[in-house]
Amino acid sequence: MSSKGPKFIQPDSNKLNRIVAEARRNREQRNMTYREQALRIYPWICGRCAREFTHANFQTLTVHHRDHNHDNNPADGSNWELLCVYCHENEHARHLDNAGRENSSVGEQASQATYSPFANLKTMLKPKD
């Protein structure tokens, strides 16, 4: 019986160097994104509800483009504000609602529902003889 232990494999230093270099490049690219820039510029507080964020939960803090143009990313951050995911969703829903109203004709009223599901409820609830 031989009592050889597990075989130790020498790590490939070239491969490790490539991995470290790639990780550094990726970090530098991430630091260049507008989200990373905004997180460095602004305090980690939602601009609407004032909820504070820490390293434990900052992933749910989003960057909102004030003019709704995601290509408008000035380096000074003047088109950005940090919002929690809930306030960000609400802001975009309000923007879509307002855009829908602006696109409708002046004389045209918003369509209203005409179906009333409970109109005949009293009759439906009467016992059948």
C-alpha positions as CSV (number, residue, x, y, z in Angstrom):
1,M,0.0,0.0,0.0
2,S,1.3,3.4,-0.9
3,S,0.5,6.3,1.3
4,K,0.8,9.1,-1.2
5,G,-1.2,12.2,-0.3
6,P,-3.0,14.4,-2.7
7,K,-0.9,15.7,-5.5
8,F,0.0,19.4,-5.2
9,I,-0.3,21.3,-8.5
10,Q,1.9,24.3,-8.8
11,P,-0.2,27.3,-9.8
12,D,0.5,28.9,-13.2
13,S,1.8,32.3,-12.4
14,N,1.2,33.6,-15.9
15,K,-2.5,32.7,-15.6
16,L,-2.8,34.3,-12.2
17,N,-1.2,37.5,-13.5
18,R,-3.6,37.6,-16.4
19,I,-6.6,37.1,-14.0
20,V,-5.4,39.8,-11.7
21,A,-4.8,42.2,-14.6
22,E,-8.2,41.5,-16.0
23,A,-9.8,42.1,-12.6
24,R,-8.1,45.5,-12.3
25,R,-9.2,46.5,-15.8
26,N,-12.8,45.5,-15.0
27,R,-12.7,47.5,-11.8
28,E,-11.4,50.6,-13.7
29,Q,-14.2,50.2,-16.3
30,R,-16.8,49.9,-13.5
31,N,-15.4,53.0,-11.9
32,M,-16.0,54.8,-15.2
33,T,-19.8,54.0,-15.3
34,Y,-22.2,56.8,-14.5
35,R,-23.5,54.7,-11.6
36,E,-20.1,54.4,-10.0
37,Q,-19.5,58.1,-10.6
38,A,-22.8,59.1,-9.0
39,L,-22.2,56.8,-6.0
40,R,-18.9,58.6,-5.5
41,I,-20.3,62.1,-6.0
42,Y,-23.5,62.0,-4.0
43,P,-24.3,60.8,-0.4
44,W,-26.1,57.4,-0.3
45,I,-29.5,58.8,0.4
46,C,-32.6,58.5,-1.7
47,G,-33.5,61.9,-3.2
48,R,-37.2,61.4,-2.7
49,C,-37.8,59.5,0.5
50,A,-34.5,60.3,2.2
51,R,-33.8,56.6,3.1
52,E,-30.1,56.2,3.9
53,F,-28.0,53.4,2.4
54,T,-24.9,51.6,3.6
55,H,-22.5,49.1,2.0
56,A,-25.0,46.3,3.0
57,N,-27.9,47.7,0.9
58,F,-26.6,50.2,-1.6
59,Q,-27.3,47.8,-4.5
60,T,-30.9,48.9,-4.3
61,L,-29.9,52.6,-4.8
62,T,-30.3,53.6,-8.4
63,V,-29.2,56.5,-10.6
64,H,-32.1,58.4,-12.0
65,H,-31.5,60.7,-15.1
66,R,-33.5,63.9,-14.3
67,D,-34.1,64.6,-18.0
68,H,-34.9,60.9,-18.7
69,N,-32.1,60.8,-21.3
70,H,-29.7,57.9,-20.4
71,D,-27.2,59.3,-22.9
72,N,-26.9,62.6,-21.1
73,N,-24.2,61.8,-18.5
74,P,-22.2,64.9,-17.6
75,A,-19.1,64.3,-15.5
76,D,-20.4,66.7,-12.8
77,G,-23.5,64.5,-12.3
78,S,-25.9,67.4,-12.9
79,N,-28.4,65.1,-14.7
80,W,-28.3,62.4,-12.0
81,E,-30.0,61.8,-8.7
82,L,-29.8,58.8,-6.5
83,L,-33.2,57.1,-5.8
84,C,-34.2,53.9,-4.1
85,V,-35.7,51.4,-6.4
86,Y,-39.2,52.2,-5.2
87,C,-39.0,55.9,-5.7
88,H,-37.2,55.3,-9.0
89,E,-40.1,53.1,-10.2
90,N,-42.6,55.7,-9.1
91,E,-40.8,58.5,-10.9
92,H,-40.8,56.6,-14.2
93,A,-44.5,55.7,-13.8
94,R,-45.3,59.4,-13.2
95,H,-43.2,60.4,-16.2
96,L,-45.1,57.9,-18.4
97,D,-48.5,59.1,-17.1
98,N,-47.6,62.7,-17.8
99,A,-46.2,61.8,-21.3
100,G,-49.5,60.1,-22.1
101,R,-51.5,63.1,-21.1
102,E,-49.4,65.4,-23.2
103,N,-49.8,63.3,-26.3
104,S,-53.6,63.2,-26.2
105,S,-55.5,65.8,-28.3
106,V,-56.8,68.9,-26.6
107,G,-60.5,68.1,-27.3
108,E,-60.1,64.4,-26.7
109,Q,-60.9,63.1,-23.2
110,A,-59.2,60.1,-21.8
111,S,-61.2,57.0,-22.5
112,Q,-63.2,55.8,-19.5
113,A,-64.3,52.4,-18.6
114,T,-68.0,51.8,-19.4
115,Y,-68.4,48.3,-18.1
116,S,-69.7,48.0,-14.6
117,P,-69.2,44.5,-13.2
118,F,-71.4,45.0,-10.2
119,A,-74.3,46.7,-12.0
120,N,-76.5,43.6,-11.8
121,L,-75.2,42.3,-8.5
122,K,-78.5,42.7,-6.6
123,T,-80.3,40.6,-9.1
124,M,-77.6,38.0,-9.1
125,L,-77.7,37.7,-5.3
126,K,-81.5,37.2,-5.1
127,P,-82.4,33.6,-4.2
128,K,-83.8,31.6,-7.1
129,D,-87.3,30.3,-6.4
